[in-house]
Amino acid sequence: MALCSENWSFGGGVCVKTVTSKGIIGERPKENATCEVIISVKNGGHLQCTESEYLKETFNGTVVVGNADCEVDRQVERCVRTMVPNEQCLLAISFKEFPTTVTLSIGLSTFSQFPDIFEWTREEKLAIARQHKQKGVQLFQAGRLCDSFLKFNKAVKLVITVGIEDSEASDLYVQVCNNMAWCHLKQGHTIHALTLCNKVLNVDPSNVKALLRRSEAYNRLNDVKLALLDLRQVRKLEPNNGVAKERLILLQHKLELENIKYANVIKRMFQ
């Protein structure tokens, strides 16, 4: 018999958690907690989600909260964070893009808590941030842009708590923001990409990757003059940069065409 339920929404759908057996009242898992769980699929197992670690006939093992790489697993971890030891529940995940609902039985046996983030040392924060960044790179290379972006976002949040005045943190911040900007460009989120490039260049004005990506963002926003300025800056920093050289030729030609069109418009106005 169901004891209580709660629900929450996420970008791709809705989750409903129904407690079927109460656990031991006490603390619940936090970020990076190591949890021993048993998960079994009750319905919707045919949904194609090969990236999921938990959408299997039965999963009996360890879940580290915050390490999920796909939406199904992120919602499972979110559910685990609401549980106490010995609790059993059903989690129904409904996705907007699929007509089916995935229902999982989840049991939390025990967990080992990780300290709150304000208790983490600088070294722990940077180490975990690097792990998220590396996983983000792997996901990006696999074409999983949204999952990749979320990993980079986790990394940058940790780096900011260290402080970008720290040289190691600053280097990591620049790398991750550049990666996030590239994710945005690949998904057509031009303004967000531009914002991230500016953040990088505020920290490192000579960062070639950020200049190239900002130039691409300006070009997509049809601000050819600013796009050219960034490419010329890249050529000053790296005279042999082939990408900048090719783009300069294309954008200069584009600017010439725009100038001709503008001149023709003015000419017609005064005829």
N, C-alpha and C positions, 0 to 999 in steps of 0.2 A: 504494500500500500504506500502510495506517495505521501511524504510527510510535509514537504514544502517545495516551492519552486521560485525561481527568479529568472529574469531574461535580460538580455542586453543586445544592442545592435552593433554592427561593425560595418566597414565600408561596403562589403560585398553581401551582407545579409543580416540574419537574426539568429541568436542562440537562445534556447530555453533549457535551463538546468532544473531537473526534478530530483530531489533527494529521495532515495528509496530506503536508506538505512543510515540513521544518525551515527556520527562518530564520537570521538572523545573531545569534549569542549576544551578549547585552548587555542594556542597560536596557529596561524595559517602560514603556508609557504610564501616567502617573499622572492624578489628577484634573485636569481642564481641559486635558489634552494635546490638541493638534490632530493628528488622524490621517488619513492618506490611505488609503482602503480601497476594495476592490471586493467587493460582496456580491451574491450571486445566490441565488434560491430554487430548491431542489432538490425539495422536497416540502412540501405543505401550504399552497401559495400561495393556495388558495381560502378559507383561514380569513379571516373578516371582521374586519379590524383596520385600519380606515380611518385611525386615528390614527398608525399606524406610518410612519416615514420610510424604513425599511429593508426592510420586507416588500413588495418590489416585484420585478418580473422581474429587473431588474439595478439596483443602486445603485453608482455610481462617483463618489465624491466625498469630502467631509470629514466626519469624526465628531469632535465635541468631547466628550471624556469627561466625563460628569456632566450633560449637557444633555438627556438623553432624557426624553420626556414620557409614554411608555406602557410597559407591561411587556415587550413584545417588544423594544423598543429598549433598555430598561435591561439586558436580558440580553445583547443584542448588545454593548453597551458593556462589560459585565462581561467578556465573552469577549475583546474587544480589549485589555483591560487585562492579560490573561495572555499576550499575543502579543509577538513580536519582529519587527523588519523582515524582509520577504520570507517570512514564515511564511504557510502556507495551512492552513486547517482546515475541518472540518464542525462545525456547531453544531446539535444536535437539541434543540428546546424542546418539552417535553410539558406541557400544561396540564391541571389537574384538571377544569376545566369543559368541556373539549372532548375528543372521542374521538381526534382526529388529532394527529400530531406534526409540527411545522414544522422542516424541515431546511434550513439555510442554508450556503452555501459562503462563507467569509470569507477575504480576503487582505489583509494589512497591508503596504503598500509602505514608507512612511516616516511619521515622526511628529515633531512639535515639542513638546518637554517644557515644561510650565508649572512654575514653582517650587513647592516644597512649601509647604503652607499656613502653616507657621511663618515662611516667608520673605515672605509677602504683607504689603504695607503695610496700614495701617488703611483707606486710601482704596480699595484693591483689594478688601478684604474687604467693605466696605460697598457698593461698586458691584456686586459679584457677588451679594451678598445681595439687593439691590434687584431685580436681574434675575430671580432665583429667585422673589421675592415677586410681581413683576408677572406672570410666567408662571403662577404659582399662581392669581392672580386670574382670568386668562383661562381657565384650565382649570376653575375653580370655576364661572364663568359659563356654561361649556359643559356643566355637569353632571357633570364628571369628578372626583368628590370625592376618590377615592383618589390619583389622579395629582396633584391640586391639593395635597393634604395633604403629599405627599412633597416637593413644591417648597417649601412653606412651612417644612417641617422642615429642609431644606438651608439656607434663609435664616437660620433662628433659630440653627442651630449656628455659622454664621459670625459672627453678631452677638455671640454669647456669647464668642467668642474676642477680640473687640474690648473687651468689658466694658460692662455696662449702666450703669456710672457715666458713660460717655460719652453726652452728650445726644443726639446723632444716633443712636447705637446703641440707646439706651433707647427713643426714639420708634419706631424700626423694630421693636425687640423687642416692644413693646406691640401694634403693628399686626399683626405676624405671629402672635403668640400668640392674639390675638382672632380672627383668621381661622382658625387651627387649631381653636379652640374651636367656632367655627361649623360647621366641617367635621364635628367629632365629634357635635354636636347633630343635624345633618342625617342622620347615619348611626346615630343612636340610642345613641351611646357617651357616656352622660350623666356618668359618674364622671370620665372623661378630660376632658370639657368643663369640668366643675367645677374640676378641678385647674388647667387652663390659665387659667381666669378668675381664680382665686386668685393665680396667678403675676403676672398683669397688675395686679391690685389691690394686690399687695405693692409694685409699682413706682409705680403711679399710682392711689391710692385713690379718686379722683374720676372714673375712666374710665367714662363712661356705657355704652358698648358692653359692657364687661365686666360691669357691674352688671346690665344687661338680660339678658345671656346666662347669668349666674350665677343670676339669678332664675328663668329658664326651666329651668335644670338642677335647682334646688331644687324647683320645681313638679313636675317629672317624677319626683322622688324623694319626692313627697308631703310635703315639708316646707314647707307653705304659709306658716307664720309667717316663716321666713327669706326666702322668696320675696317676701313683702310688705315686709320690711325693706329689701331692695334696691330695690324699686320706689319706696318712699317716699323713699329717698335720691336716686334719679334725679329725682323730682319736686322735691326741694329744689334740686338742681343745675340742672335745666331745667324750670321750672314749666309750660311749654307743650308738653312732650314728649307727643305724642298716643299713642304706643305704650304708655308707662308708665301713662297715664291709663286707657286701655282695659283693660289687664291688671290694674290695681288694682281696678277694678270687678268683673271676673270672679273674681279671687282672693278678694276680700272676701266675695263671694257664696258661693264654694266653702268658705271658712272658716266662714261662718255655718251652712252645711249640715252641715259636719263637727261643729260644736259641738252642733247639734241632735241628730245621731245619737249623739254621745257622751253627751249628757244622757239620751236615751232608754235607752241601754244601762245607765247607772247606775241609772236609775229602775226598770228591770226587775230589776236585781240585788237591790234592797231591797224588792220587792213580796212 
